[in-house]
Amino acid sequence: MSRSGFHPDAPNAVLYGDNIDALRRMPDECVSLIYIDPPFNTGRSQRRQNLKTVRNEVGTRTGFKGQQYQNIKGDLFSYDDAFADYWEFLAPRLEHAWRILRDDGSLYLHLDYREAHYAKVLLDALFGRDNFLNEIIWAYDYGARAKNKWPTKHDNILVYVKDKTKYHFSNEDVDREPYMAPGLVTAEKAAKGKLPTDVWWHTIVSPTGKEKTGYPTQKPEGILRRIVQASSRPGTWVMDFFAGSGTTGAVCAALGRRYLLIDSHEDAIEIMRTRLEGGNLLLGEPKFFTVDDVSSLLDLPSNEEVTRDLGPNA
Ligand SMILES: C[S@@+](CC[C@H](N)C(=O)[O-])C[C@H]1O[C@@H](n2cnc3c(N)ncnc32)[C@H](O)[C@@H]1O
């Protein structure tokens, strides 16, 4: 199979349609960073299938942790119905995410407390436990407060790298944050700010702020900025295949990264059109396609070859 990636002249792109149709057509190791923020409930309408007995001999590939991954997936899927529905939707997309990441690349999977622990087990098996980098806690403080338990005010972002010996990470390039107790450090240190840890305090997108697009699940640019700054180099390809309002694209445009965004909702595409047009100096304005057109962006030998390599469930 070809190791080639995007055509050197490929534009920043926004694709309309089901992301699986684009992912299946993408070659191995062609993007440097993937951030995804999947919707919680999408999988519930998917077809239920017992994967407990799946043996994916054709589909296992070097580094994929083949049989172990299939076994763990089968065990988790048989544990809980709602979980299985959701993960039958998400797991094949994560398998493709692993496949299309370059060997210095990273995946950021944005979830919440309901799914994060299952995702950790599954991604440990898919990427290899050694390639787990962090669980980032994004803490915010907004909205109603439960009276019968600790109010839940955080999201979980799991970070995996394709290869722990080769991945790119530079927190020196990340915007620093103020010290909580600036009086305890020197004035020079206080002025410089501190390196962020794995707990990120950040407000949600303000309902009245200029960042707001009106898209209900929009994430703050400040969160994406940190991710893109730390885990990608300028000029490399960043992908978000649950793109929503296009936060990843807006941040990439500002930071000089190339982007490929996908969403299956027409409203998201229209919001991205408004938000991203005119915003990028690196490759010009994004082009809009459907997922079926993804091959035209890629230097790709044959779509069929990529699909066959991953086996029947991907
Ligand atoms: C939680 S939102 C992402 C929000 C985004 N991070 C932002 O900042 O605006 C999830 C998005 O995934 C999209 N989506 C759901 N299923 C999809 C699929 N199969 N293919 C592509 N997009 C999908 C939804 O339309 C929705 O816009």
The ligand as a Gaussian input file, in Angstrom:
#p B3LYP/6-31G(d) Opt

LIG

0 1
 C      -19.940000      17.282000      19.616000
 S      -20.076000      17.847000      17.961000
 C      -18.483000      18.515000      17.617000
 C      -18.363000      19.944000      18.046000
 C      -17.037000      20.574000      17.653000
 N      -15.942000      20.045000      18.428000
 C      -17.086000      22.088000      17.788000
 O      -16.238000      22.678000      18.481000
 O      -17.994000      22.697000      17.223000
 C      -20.099000      16.343000      17.075000
 C      -20.340000      16.495000      15.588000
 O      -20.215000      15.215000      14.976000
 C      -21.063000      15.201000      13.833000
 N      -21.263000      13.806000      13.432000
 C      -21.993000      12.850000      14.054000
 N      -21.910000      11.678000      13.387000
 C      -21.099000      11.905000      12.327000
 C      -20.602000      11.085000      11.267000
 N      -20.932000       9.792000      11.184000
 N      -19.797000      11.639000      10.348000
 C      -19.446000      12.960000      10.432000
 N      -19.869000      13.773000      11.422000
 C      -20.682000      13.260000      12.356000
 C      -22.317000      15.916000      14.314000
 O      -23.064000      16.430000      13.226000
 C      -21.725000      17.004000      15.209000
 O      -21.581000      18.207000      14.498000

